[in-house]
Each structure stands twice: as structure tokens, then as C-alpha cells.
Amino acid sequence: MALSRALVLLALCVLPGLVGAKPIGKPFHVQGKVYCDTCRCGFETSATTYIPGARVRIECKYRDTLSLAYSVEGETDSTGTYNILVEDDHEDQICQSVLVSSPISDCKSADPGRSRSNVVLTRFNGVVKTKRFANNMGFFKDQELPGCSQLLKQYLNYDQQE
């Protein structure tokens, strides 16, 4: 009888700690691409180029106050792709990839509609993979390239053919 009481007491002391514990796991790897919108149209086209050396930040904010809880920066490789390591599970926080800077002098203005991308950085939603993909983000070229009008007309004509 004393043994069963001891086991119940032990269970009452240990189980609440286990239930509230954060899952221990591998860090997340956030991947995405950064491009230069050479035609200034707000989306990627066949004339789009990808930016090596662009700076990107992962930010996580508390939902209730929107104050910054976590931040880490990374840089794109020669293909314009970034892979940023994010430690810890960010449970109920709002996390985003955010453009920081472009090394291209005439392509430094972030597209307001494509300068941020939401990223879910928790395992509480049942997703067990550690790699997370963010939507591609872009900067506007100061002046659109020659030939962009023709390119956009091709896109419009394609829609009308269907």
C-alpha cells in the first residue's frame, strides 16, 4: 500500500513537468530565395535575376504584444538562396523571413508586397521535418530592363489564348 502511494505521489510530481516541457529536437532550417524584379512588376518573370549576398532576417514576435522574441540573420549564396538555422521551437510566435539589404546598387528598394514571408517554426502542429520553406522575396530594379513591355505582353497574350 505504501508503495502504491509513493508511486502516485511520484507521478503527481513528475508528470506535470513532462507535460509542460518543450519538445527537444533539431533546429529548423529556413530556406528561400531573394530576387531582383528587373521588370518592376511585383512578381518573378523569366527576366528575374536572383541576388547573391542579399541579407535576410528571421524574426519571431509574441502574438499578444508583437514585441521581438527572436532574431537571426543570414545571407544568400551564389544562387540567391538563403539557408538560416533557427534554434528552438517558437510555438505560438509569429515568425517571418524579412528582407534586410541587397548588394546590388540599382536593385535596393524592397517590394512592399514581397519583402516578408510567414514561416511556421513549431513542431506542435505535427510537422516533424526541420526544413521550412519561405516564399521568395524581392527588390525592385530602379529602372526596368529593356524588353520588359514585350515580356509582359507575352504573359497577357498567354492568358487570352486559353
C-alpha positions in Angstrom: 0.0 0.0 0.0 2.8 2.4 0.9 4.5 1.6 -2.4 1.4 2.5 -4.4 1.0 5.8 -2.6 4.7 6.5 -3.3 4.2 5.8 -7.0 1.1 8.0 -7.1 3.0 10.8 -5.4 5.9 10.4 -7.7 3.6 10.5 -10.7 1.9 13.7 -9.5 5.3 15.4 -9.1 6.9 14.2 -12.4 4.1 14.2 -14.9 3.2 17.9 -14.8 6.8 18.7 -15.6 6.8 16.4 -18.6 3.5 17.7 -20.0 4.8 21.3 -19.9 8.2 20.5 -21.3 9.2 21.9 -24.7 10.0 19.2 -27.2 13.7 18.8 -27.7 14.7 18.4 -31.3 16.8 19.6 -34.1 16.9 23.2 -35.1 14.9 24.5 -38.0 16.4 25.3 -41.4 14.6 28.1 -43.1 15.2 28.3 -46.9 14.0 30.8 -49.5 15.3 32.9 -52.4 15.8 36.6 -52.9 15.4 38.1 -56.4 15.7 41.4 -58.3 12.4 42.3 -60.0 14.1 43.5 -63.2 10.7 44.4 -64.8 9.2 46.0 -61.7 6.0 44.0 -62.0 5.7 42.7 -58.5 6.3 39.0 -59.3 9.0 36.8 -60.8 9.3 36.6 -64.5 11.7 34.9 -67.0 13.8 38.1 -66.8 14.1 37.9 -63.0 17.6 37.6 -61.6 18.5 36.1 -58.1 20.7 38.1 -55.7 23.8 36.6 -54.2 24.9 38.3 -51.0 21.4 39.7 -50.0 20.8 39.9 -46.3 17.7 38.2 -44.8 16.5 38.2 -41.2 14.2 35.7 -39.4 12.1 37.5 -36.8 9.7 35.9 -34.3 7.3 38.1 -32.3 5.0 37.5 -29.4 1.4 37.4 -30.6 0.0 39.4 -27.7 2.5 42.3 -27.8 4.1 42.0 -31.2 7.4 42.6 -29.4 10.5 40.9 -30.8 11.2 37.5 -29.2 13.9 36.1 -31.6 16.0 37.4 -34.5 18.8 35.9 -36.6 20.3 37.0 -39.9 21.7 35.2 -42.9 23.0 35.8 -46.4 22.1 34.4 -49.8 24.5 32.2 -51.7 25.6 32.4 -55.3 22.1 31.3 -56.5 20.2 33.8 -54.3 19.2 31.1 -51.8 19.4 31.6 -48.1 19.5 28.8 -45.5 19.2 30.2 -42.0 19.5 28.0 -38.9 16.8 28.8 -36.3 17.3 27.4 -32.8 14.3 26.4 -30.6 10.7 25.9 -31.2 8.8 29.2 -31.5 5.4 27.7 -30.6 2.8 30.5 -30.7 5.0 33.2 -32.0 4.6 34.9 -35.4 7.7 34.3 -37.4 8.7 35.8 -40.7 11.6 36.0 -43.2 12.3 39.7 -43.8 14.5 41.4 -46.4 17.3 43.4 -44.9 19.5 44.5 -47.8 20.7 44.0 -51.3 24.2 44.4 -52.5 23.1 45.5 -56.0 23.3 49.2 -56.2 20.4 49.7 -58.6 18.2 47.0 -57.0 17.9 48.0 -53.4 14.3 49.0 -53.0 12.3 46.2 -51.3 9.0 45.3 -53.0 6.5 46.1 -50.2 4.3 43.2 -51.3 7.2 40.7 -51.4 9.5 41.8 -48.6 8.2 39.4 -45.9 7.2 35.8 -45.8 5.5 34.0 -42.9 7.2 30.8 -41.7 5.8 28.3 -39.1 8.6 27.4 -36.7 7.0 25.0 -34.3 6.6 21.2 -34.0 3.3 21.5 -32.1 1.4 21.5 -35.4 2.5 17.9 -36.1 5.1 18.7 -38.8 8.2 16.8 -37.9 10.5 18.0 -40.7 13.1 20.5 -39.8 13.4 22.3 -43.2 10.9 25.1 -43.7 10.4 27.0 -46.9 9.6 30.7 -47.2 8.1 32.4 -50.2 10.6 34.1 -52.5 11.1 37.8 -51.7 12.3 40.6 -54.0 13.8 44.0 -54.5 12.8 46.4 -57.4 15.3 47.4 -60.0 15.5 51.2 -60.2 14.7 51.2 -64.0 13.0 48.2 -65.7 15.1 46.4 -68.3 14.5 47.0 -72.0 12.2 44.3 -73.3 10.0 44.1 -70.2 7.0 45.6 -72.0 7.2 42.8 -74.6 7.7 40.2 -71.9 4.6 41.3 -70.1 2.6 41.4 -73.3 3.5 37.8 -73.8 2.1 37.0 -70.4 -1.1 38.8 -71.2 -1.4 37.1 -74.6 -0.9 33.7 -73.0 -3.9 34.3 -70.7 -6.1 35.4 -73.7 -5.2 32.2 -75.7 -6.7 29.9 -73.1 
